[in-house]
Amino acid sequence: MTTVLTPASQLTAADRCDRCGAQAYLRVVLLSGGELLFCAHHGRKFEPELKKIAAEIQDETERLTSAPENASEEER
């Protein structure tokens, strides 16, 4: 049996941290097959432990500091 991982979709404002309910910026796909979502704060806090049990970590925390794609040069 072969398992194929499909590309994860981008996290949205509807995706919430499993720890505190804030907007999620990290998706952790577990070796056991489940997934967890974390805000940037809890993702950093639990990173060492998560790396031990993760098959994949989707990190979108750079979105917190980058300008929106549709922002004009004047708005930046």
C-alpha positions in Angstrom: 0.0 0.0 0.0 1.3 3.4 -1.0 0.3 6.6 0.9 0.4 9.8 -1.1 0.3 13.2 0.7 -1.7 15.8 -1.2 -0.4 19.3 -1.1 -2.0 21.1 1.9 -4.2 24.0 1.2 -3.3 27.4 2.6 -4.6 28.1 6.1 -7.4 30.6 6.4 -8.9 32.7 9.1 -11.4 29.9 9.7 -8.5 27.6 10.8 -8.1 28.0 14.5 -5.3 27.0 17.0 -6.2 23.7 18.8 -4.6 25.1 22.0 -6.1 28.6 22.3 -8.5 29.2 19.4 -6.5 32.0 17.8 -5.9 32.0 14.0 -3.7 29.1 13.0 -0.5 29.6 11.1 0.9 26.1 11.4 -0.5 22.8 10.4 1.2 19.7 11.8 0.5 16.4 10.0 1.2 13.7 12.5 3.0 10.4 11.8 -0.1 8.7 13.2 -2.2 10.3 10.4 -4.0 13.1 12.3 -3.4 16.8 12.1 -3.0 19.7 14.6 -3.3 23.4 14.0 -1.4 26.0 16.0 -1.1 29.8 16.2 2.4 31.1 15.9 2.9 31.4 19.7 1.9 27.8 20.4 3.7 26.5 17.3 7.0 28.0 18.6 6.3 26.8 22.2 5.7 23.2 21.2 8.0 23.0 18.2 10.6 20.7 19.7 8.0 18.1 20.7 6.1 18.5 17.4 9.1 17.8 15.3 9.4 14.4 17.0 5.9 13.3 16.0 5.3 15.2 12.8 5.3 13.8 9.3 5.1 17.3 7.9 4.9 20.8 9.3 3.2 23.6 7.2 4.5 26.9 8.5 2.8 30.1 7.3 4.0 32.4 10.1 5.7 34.6 7.5 2.3 35.9 6.6 2.2 37.7 10.0 5.0 40.1 8.9 4.6 40.3 5.1 2.6 42.9 3.3 -0.7 41.8 1.7 -0.2 40.8 -2.0 -2.8 43.3 -3.2 -1.4 46.3 -1.3 -0.2 49.1 -3.6 3.2 50.6 -3.2 1.6 53.7 -1.6 0.1 51.7 1.2 3.4 50.0 2.1 
